[in-house]
Amino acid sequence: MHEPVSGRPGDNQLSDALKKKNNIIIVLVIALVGTWAYLLWDKDQSRDTIELQAVQIENLDADKAAIQKEFEQAVVRLDSVTNSNSTLTNQVAQQQRDIDSQKAAIKKILNDRNATRASLTQARGMVSDLNGKIAALENQIALLKQENIALNDANMTLQGEKQGLEQDLSKSAAQNAALAKTVEIGSTFSASSIQISSIDVRPSGKEKITANSKRVDKLLVRFDVENRIAPSGPADMYLIVTDPAGKVITEKGFVLPTREEGDKPYTALIPVNYEKGTRQKVEFPIRAGQYNKGTYRLEIYHNGFKIGERNCPLK
């Protein structure tokens, strides 16, 4: 009988090599499949992340836009308040400065392209606070308006009262002026017992009345004055003596302002120290140097009024 023939060593080695190769190929295929699976899964995860980030960015943009709109509305509201009340805002200047500072902070956040949700949340809160301050400002301005209206009404009342007082004062002043004028006119003296005598002075000093113009040395004026309401004190009496030719016996600069006849030249001013309630005699000489035939005329004035007159004829 023949013995069985055993496998050759070369064949066994070839079989083992083939098995090992097949195993490597299987492992590589499994690894490749796993890599593809991981890549597909990672791609899905990245797409989900990108989509989530896009949604978040879109939400941030929407929030930012909403906050921007609220802020713009607040600014318009603030401008409307301050522009229509430019006079009253001077009284709320500190509130205005606080509001301006808050506006700047909000603008800074809204202008930041990389603004985070936290900063936008902060901005939203600041806008809400800004609206609260604007509301408080509106209330304060409304109150100030009411106070201003009340002050204007009070001022109008005071103006009316002032005008009334001024009218009363003007009326009283006019009445006082009229009364003062009446008293002044009433204080004008009256003259009585008026005399104007032509006097011849003899070498012995003796005086004698004469009508001869060639002998006359002076004209002697005598009269009495009195007034029951005039106070005691000095009073000026003015004498005007006119010669027969109608010329006043006077000196340069002697001018009397009268109340009814305008300015007139006068002959002499006689100060009288009057005592209230009495009748006082006045005597004064008029010296002309030379006297002519005709009538000399005497006029007496006090307080701008003529209070008496008398003629003195000479031959």
Number of C-alpha atoms within 10 A of each C-alpha: 3 4 5 6 6 6 8 8 8 8 9 10 10 10 10 11 11 11 11 11 11 12 12 12 12 12 12 12 12 12 12 12 12 12 12 12 12 12 12 12 12 12 12 12 12 12 12 12 12 12 12 12 12 12 12 13 14 12 13 16 16 12 16 23 13 13 22 21 12 16 23 14 14 20 19 11 15 20 13 11 18 19 11 10 15 10 10 17 19 11 13 15 11 11 15 18 11 12 20 13 11 17 18 10 14 22 14 12 18 18 11 11 8 9 15 14 16 9 16 21 14 14 24 20 14 18 24 16 14 22 20 13 17 22 16 13 20 17 12 16 20 15 12 16 14 12 12 14 12 12 12 12 12 12 13 12 12 12 12 12 12 13 12 12 13 13 12 12 13 12 12 14 14 12 12 13 12 12 13 13 12 11 13 13 14 14 17 22 23 20 22 16 10 18 17 23 20 26 21 21 16 11 7 6 8 9 13 13 15 17 16 16 18 14 17 23 21 19 23 16 19 16 18 16 20 20 20 15 14 19 13 13 10 11 16 15 19 20 26 20 28 19 19 17 11 11 11 18 17 17 11 7 8 12 14 19 14 15 11 9 11 10 12 13 19 24 20 19 16 13 12 15 12 20 16 15 13 12 16 16 15 16 12 15 16 18 13 14 8 11 21 16 15 14 16 23 18 22 18 23 23 19 18 19 18 20 18 17 18 14 16 18 18 18 12
